[in-house]
Amino acid sequence: IVLTQSPATLSVSPGERATLSCRASQSISNNLVWYKQKPGQAPRLLIYDASTRATGIPARFSGSGSGTEFTLTISSLQSEDFAVYYCQQYNWWPPLTFGGGTTVEI
Amino acid sequence: QVQLVQSGAEVKKPGASVRVSCKTSGYNFTTFDVHWVRQGPGQRPEWMGWINVRNGNIRYSDRFQGRVSITRDTSATTVYMELTKLEFEDTAIYYCARDTGSFGDAFWYFDCWGRGTLVTVSP
């Protein structure tokens, strides 16, 4: 399964809304997660089952979608949200696959 | 708290092998499976394989079939990943990551990651 993320880079001001897209090459039901990765750090789980926030993740992060089209929305960007975001599917494996990432920059 | 502590950076020559360790703590080792994921410079993460730490079942990505080996030492609560016949393209950060599911019911996504081990393949 190939996951295509868009845009590659998203320039946003603090306090604004960010919308990130992940498209799957075939249906993956809702078996998709989103991770956030800051430079020099491991990825951190944000959303699983396409729309459920992981433990400790703020409510400004929300996920939606099913089938082949998925969206991660950050409602009001904080300084700590500027990072790279990856989607990963777990419907068809092996292998588990990741998207190419979206960099959210100021 | 839950920790996955990986071994230090390695520099290897082409054709050599590397073994990376992942020492776990802060939870019952046999409750959660472990995966290995690597990330080359500026690249997306790439899943390498998985081990069920309770029974030792393993699954590898076809991309690494024949070159990768994942093992565990239950008494040491440690998981190992060995990659053989290294090529320049294997230069990457290698992560161990804990599966979110428990008691053998893997969810195939990861709630806790090690900090990564940089493996550099250089002549």
Interface residues (C-beta under 8 A of the other chain):
Chain A: N31 V33 Q41 A42 P43 R44 L45 Y48 A54 T55 Y86 Q88 Y90 W93 P94 P95 L96 T97 F98 G99 G100 G101
Chain B: H35 R44 P45 E46 W47 G49 R59 Y60 S61 D62 R63 Y95 A97 T100 F107 W108 Y109 F110 D111 W113 G114 R115 G116
